[in-house]
Amino acid sequence: YENGVEMMEALAKFFKCPEDSAFFGSFDILNVPEIPDRDRVQLVTYEIWRATGYRFTIKDHPQTKTGHTTRFWCSQDVHRKYRQTLNVASRMSKNRFPCRSRLLVSSRDTETPGYRRVTTRMYHRFPHEPYTETQRLWPLGSSLGP
């Protein structure tokens, strides 16, 4: 994609379909002001939540040589449910679904000096209600730069 806004708009359209979904996208972004790759991954993840309505929890951060990668699971995936106690938080938890979802977001070096490549891979095997209705107080992808 040309930029983050374009990729988030495509992702939002793609995840409105009522079937299994797999999405792959990337864009290059000028690293000015300089932002650590880990922070950029967090920004992109937040924008993905806004675009799709699905919220993700961190699985791990696989080691990379030239950037940062984070892997996630859908927070409503029944197969990824953490052990819970019967407290207020567990009684108020969202419904869970057999979605077997995965999300990978990375920010790495590119061939062009001063630019970073942001890559997103998302698999969502069972469409379900979104985690929450996310309000769009500003344009989708706007935190990702021009």
Protein Blocks (a to p, Z undefined) as FASTA:
>chain_A
ZZlmlmmmmmmmmmmpccdcdddddddddfbdcddfklmmmmmmmmmmmmnopacddfbd
cddfkbcddddddfkbmklcccddddfklmmpccdddkkpacdddddddfbehiacdddd
dddfbgcddfbdcddfbcehklnoZZ
